[in-house]
Amino acid sequence: LVIGYDHALGKNRAGNKDTLEKLAAQYDFNLDIVNPVLVGTEAVSSSRIRKLLIDNQFQHACRLLGHNYSIYGTVEKGIGLGRKLGYPTANVNYSHRKLLPELGVYACSINIDDDFYYGMLFIGRNYFSPIEKITVEVNIFDFDKEIYGKEITVNPIEYLRKNELYKSTGELVKQIELDKENTILIMKKETENDNQQRAKSSNRC
């Protein structure tokens, strides 16, 4: 039997590894206890990562995961507001079981048919839509292909701001322009980090 270091079982989770060690000796089975995986001094656990996502500590959650917290889904038609504003978005029909990070706007990368792009991700309730649901939509930079029905992967990189209601579409467009400027700065930082990592790998070779 293989268990984690903090495994609990039985009524009210009263049993623990000590219980199982006694049972292993009594019934002659092997027991392997897996030590915690640490990032720094912090133990990695799914409950810890979920709490970080809920508490808007997105980058901390990704550090514990060791990879991007991706959102998968099929592109579906939205209300078309983004296109009218000059920032068309792909609406992602994600699984209802997916724990979404904090509502708001993110810089992100997008994987479509194994090609990567950068863009801006919106997670929240669209105040202009008659449908009261949380939407996931992404504006993909330098992209004009038809992708309705395609499965895409969106990787939030950095949280930009919370979802807000604007008095006019003009104010909203100004904010989106600022979001794009901030995203481009983040893209440059990401590219520099990737180049540094590749350089280090080449030096080790």
N, C-alpha and C positions, 0 to 999 in steps of 0.2 A: 504494500500500500504506500502510495506517495502522497504526502500532504505538505501544505505550507506551514511555516513556523508559527503562524497565529491561527491555525485551523481550529474550528469549534464544531461540535456536533451534539445531537441528542436534544432532549426537551430543554427549552430555554437556553440552548447552546451551552449546557453545563459541562459537556465533555471537552477535553483538549488533548494536546499531544501526550501529556502524562497518562491520561486515560488509555490512549491507544498503545502507548509503550507497555503498559501492564497487560492489555489484551493481547498484544503481539507475543509477549512471553508466555501467556497462559495458553494461547491457541496456536502457537508456533508458526507465525507468519512474519515476513520481513516488513519493516517499517522504515521508509526513507523520509526524512524531514528536510525540506528545501529551505535554505536560509534566505533572508530577505534580499532583494535586489536593491542596491543603494545608488542614488544619485547624490554625490556628496555624502551627507550624513542622513539624507531623507530616504525612508523606505518607499518603494514604488508599490502602489496598490490601485485597483480599479476604482474603489470608493474615493480615494484621495484625488485621483484624476478627475472624476466626475464633479467633486466638490469645487475643484479649481476652475473647471469650465463654468459652473453655475455662478461662481464668485467673480467672474470676469478676470481671472488670472490665466489667460489663454496661453501665453508663451511659457509660463511655468508648467502648465499641463503638458505642453509639447515636449519640454525638456525631460519630464518623467517618462513620457511615452517613447522618446528616442526617435520620433518621426512625426510627420505632419498629421494633424487631426483632419482627415479628409471627409468631404461630403460628396456622396455619389448620387447620381440620379439621371433621369431622362429629361431632355429639354422639351418643354411644352409651351404653348402660346399663353402669353399674359395679356394685360389690358393695353399694351402698346404705348404706355406713357413715356418710357425711356426713349423710344425712337422719336417721338414728337419733340422731346427736349434736346435731341442731338446725342443722346447716350443710350443706344439700344441695349437691351439686356436679354440674356438667356435665362428664362425661368426654369429652375431645377425642381423636378417632381421627386423629392427625396422620400425616404422611408419614414413613416410616422413613428417608428421605433428609435430613430436617430436622436441622440441627445445633442441639440444644437448649442453652440457657444452663445455668449451674451449677445442680445439683440443689438444691432448697430451696423456700422460700415467698416469693412476691413480691406486692406491691401491683400491681394491673393495671387496665386498662380493657378492656371487651369490646364488640365490635360485633356486633349481631344485627339483621338486616333493616334496616340503616342507622340503628339506634338505639344509643346509647352508654350503657354502664353501668360502674360501678366494682365491684371485687371483689377476692378473694384467689385467687392462683394457686398450685397445688402441682405441682411437677415432681419426681418421684422414684419410689422403689419403695414401694408400700403394704405395710407390714409385716403388715397384717391380711388381705391378699389371698393366695390360694394361687398366683396367677400371678406369676412372677418377671419382671416387665418394668417399664420406666420408664413411669409414667402421667403424663398431663397433665390435671388437673382444676381446675375453677374454681368458686368460690362467688360467685354474682352477688348483689350487694346489692339489696334492694327489688325482687325479681323472683320471680314464681311461675307463669310460663307453661310450657306443655309444648313442649320444643324437641328431643326425640329425632329424629334424622335431619336436623336443620338444620345448615347450615354456619355456623360462627362464626369470628370473628377475635379472638384474645386478644393484648393488647399489654402485656407486662410493663413496669412503670414503675420499680420500685425493689425491690432485694433486701432481704428482711426477716430471714431466718434460714435455717440449714441444716436438712435433714431429720433428725429424731431419733426414736428409739424411746422411748415413754413407758411407765411401769410400769402405768398404768391409763388407762381412757378419761376419768376425771375430770381427770387431769393434762393429757391431750391437749386437753380442752375448755377448760381454763383458758388454755392456750397459744394456742388459736385465738381466744379472746376478746381476748387481748392483741394478737394479730396484727391483729384487726379494728380495735382502737383505733389502732394504728400506721398502718394503711391509711387510716383516716378522716383522720388528721393529714396524711398525704401527699396525699389528695384535696383537702383545703382549700388546701394549698400549690400544687397543680396549678391549681386554680380561680383562685387569686389571680394566678398567673403568666399564665394565659390572659386574665384581665381586664386586666392591665397591658399585655399585648401588643395587645389590642383598643383600649385607650385610646390607645396610641402611634400605631396605624394611623389612628384617627379624627383625631388631632391633625395628622397629616401631610396628611390630606385637606383 
